[in-house]
């Protein structure tokens, strides 16, 4: 019997005037499937970081990873080998290599632009 993993995707922008939104809100996959969550974003900044978090019911947000984009594309922090990430100039992806039931959760993608670098 195959069990399903349910992932719900939410987006948040930490910078005024910028936009980030999920490409698909609810994803249902079978256990052991490779799952890709993606968000599209718009910003005029070249100095941005894209973050991924997850949240289980009645729990705090859990940090998954951050990945730089555009001029910071080579920078990242991906502490758990269960996950991968990629970014383009307009999107970010969180890849779950082999989904398990514990991956059933709310997922958040978030955009942050560096205001200090912007001022130079």
Secondary structure, 3 states (H helix, E strand, C coil): CCCEEEEEEEEEECCCCCEEEECCCEEEEECCCCEEEEEEEECCCCEEEEEEEEECCCCCCEEEEEEEEECCCCCEECCCCCEEEEECCCEEEEEECCCCHHHCEEEEEEEEECHHHHCC
